Amino acid sequence: MKNLFAAAFAALVAFSAVTAYAEKIDFAKVKCMVSGAAAKEAKTSEWKECNVYFCCDNCKGKFDADKKAMAAKANHQLIATGQVTQKACPFSGGELNKDASVEFKGAKVSFCCNNCKGKAEKMSDDDKVANLFGEEAYGKAKFAKAAK
């Protein structure tokens, strides 16, 4: 009985946290990472203690089947929806310069210097997804769950 109560309480806390983030997200601007269609608040999957959003169960299923393959796109969506905050440069891991940042499809990424910013600006869209939001860059940038 204790375990059932604990599980129910944990689910309620998790739902409350997800609801708090979802209330801050402008779903008119969120795109499904699989299809590019408008994402729906009810179509979610957990990713890095946050949620990523999809247009339908089919796209959600594709993500759930191979999260690793879609990690960069999932990371991009976490950043674009403000569920995570950045602490360092995604290229060098260095301290951020508030004047050196770019925005890519709703996600703002900052850098340590204008050289790193310039490097990012020259990349193709596919390279930006891989090199700004991929697992290595995400780790170097020290993204962490945003405070509520």
C-alpha positions as CSV (number, residue, x, y, z in Angstrom):
1,M,0.0,0.0,0.0
2,K,2.9,2.4,0.8
3,N,4.5,1.8,-2.6
4,L,1.2,2.4,-4.3
5,F,0.8,5.7,-2.5
6,A,4.4,6.7,-3.2
7,A,3.9,5.9,-6.9
8,A,0.7,7.9,-7.1
9,F,2.3,10.8,-5.3
10,A,5.3,10.7,-7.7
11,A,3.0,10.7,-10.7
12,L,1.1,13.7,-9.4
13,V,4.3,15.6,-8.8
14,A,5.6,14.7,-12.3
15,F,2.3,15.7,-13.9
16,S,2.3,19.0,-12.0
17,A,5.8,19.8,-13.2
18,V,4.9,18.9,-16.8
19,T,1.8,21.1,-16.5
20,A,3.8,24.0,-15.2
21,Y,6.2,23.9,-18.1
22,A,3.4,23.3,-20.6
23,E,1.6,26.4,-19.4
24,K,4.6,28.5,-20.4
25,I,5.0,26.9,-23.8
26,D,3.4,28.6,-26.8
27,F,2.2,25.6,-28.7
28,A,1.4,27.7,-31.7
29,K,5.2,27.8,-32.3
30,V,6.1,24.2,-31.5
31,K,6.7,21.9,-34.4
32,C,6.8,18.1,-34.4
33,M,10.4,17.0,-34.7
34,V,9.4,14.1,-37.0
35,S,6.9,15.7,-39.4
36,G,7.4,19.4,-39.0
37,A,3.6,19.8,-38.4
38,A,2.2,21.7,-35.5
39,A,2.8,19.8,-32.2
40,K,0.1,19.0,-29.7
41,E,0.4,19.4,-26.0
42,A,-1.2,16.0,-25.4
43,K,1.3,14.1,-27.7
44,T,4.4,13.9,-25.5
45,S,7.3,11.7,-24.7
46,E,9.8,12.2,-21.9
47,W,13.3,13.3,-22.8
48,K,16.0,14.4,-20.3
49,E,13.5,14.9,-17.5
50,C,11.4,17.2,-19.8
51,N,8.9,16.6,-22.5
52,V,9.1,16.7,-26.3
53,Y,5.9,17.2,-28.3
54,F,4.6,15.6,-31.5
55,C,1.7,16.1,-33.9
56,C,0.4,12.5,-33.6
57,D,0.9,9.1,-32.0
58,N,2.7,7.8,-35.1
59,C,5.5,10.4,-34.8
60,K,5.7,9.9,-31.0
61,G,6.1,6.2,-31.7
62,K,8.9,6.8,-34.2
63,F,10.7,8.9,-31.5
64,D,10.1,6.4,-28.7
65,A,11.4,3.5,-30.9
66,D,14.8,5.2,-31.5
67,K,15.4,8.2,-29.2
68,K,19.1,8.2,-29.8
69,A,18.7,8.8,-33.6
70,M,16.5,11.8,-32.9
71,A,18.5,13.2,-29.9
72,A,19.6,16.4,-31.7
73,K,16.1,17.3,-32.8
74,A,14.7,16.5,-29.3
75,N,17.4,18.7,-27.7
76,H,16.6,21.5,-30.2
77,Q,12.9,21.3,-29.1
78,L,13.8,21.4,-25.4
79,I,15.8,24.6,-26.0
80,A,13.2,26.2,-28.3
81,T,10.4,25.5,-25.7
82,G,12.5,27.0,-22.8
83,Q,12.5,23.7,-20.8
84,V,16.3,23.9,-20.4
85,T,18.9,26.6,-19.9
86,Q,22.4,26.9,-21.3
87,K,25.4,27.4,-19.1
88,A,28.4,27.2,-21.6
89,C,29.5,27.4,-25.2
90,P,28.5,24.3,-27.2
91,F,31.8,24.3,-29.1
92,S,34.4,25.2,-26.4
93,G,32.5,24.6,-23.1
94,G,33.7,28.1,-22.2
95,E,31.9,30.9,-20.4
96,L,29.0,32.5,-22.4
97,N,29.2,36.0,-24.0
98,K,25.8,37.5,-24.0
99,D,26.5,39.4,-27.2
100,A,27.5,36.2,-29.1
101,S,24.3,34.2,-29.9
102,V,22.3,32.9,-32.8
103,E,18.7,31.8,-33.1
104,F,17.8,28.8,-35.1
105,K,14.2,27.8,-35.6
106,G,13.1,29.2,-32.3
107,A,16.1,28.0,-30.3
108,K,18.6,30.6,-29.1
109,V,22.1,29.3,-28.6
110,S,24.9,31.5,-27.1
111,F,28.7,31.1,-27.5
112,C,31.9,32.2,-25.7
113,C,33.0,34.5,-28.5
114,N,32.1,35.8,-32.0
115,N,34.5,33.3,-33.6
116,C,32.2,30.4,-32.4
117,K,29.1,32.4,-33.3
118,G,30.6,32.9,-36.8
119,K,31.3,29.2,-37.1
120,A,27.7,28.4,-36.3
121,E,26.3,31.0,-38.7
122,K,28.2,29.5,-41.6
123,M,26.7,26.0,-41.1
124,S,24.0,24.5,-43.2
125,D,20.7,23.9,-41.4
126,D,21.5,20.1,-41.1
127,D,24.9,20.9,-39.7
128,K,23.4,23.3,-37.2
129,V,21.1,20.6,-35.9
130,A,24.0,18.1,-35.5
131,N,26.6,20.5,-34.2
132,L,24.5,22.9,-32.0
133,F,22.0,20.4,-30.6
134,G,23.7,17.0,-30.9
135,E,24.6,15.2,-27.7
136,E,28.2,16.3,-27.7
137,A,27.3,20.0,-28.1
138,Y,24.4,19.7,-25.6
139,G,26.8,18.3,-23.0
140,K,29.5,20.9,-23.6
141,A,26.9,23.7,-23.4
142,K,25.8,22.2,-20.0
143,F,22.1,22.5,-20.7
144,A,20.1,21.8,-17.6
145,K,16.4,21.6,-16.8
146,A,15.1,25.2,-16.3
147,A,13.8,26.3,-12.9
148,K,10.1,26.5,-12.7
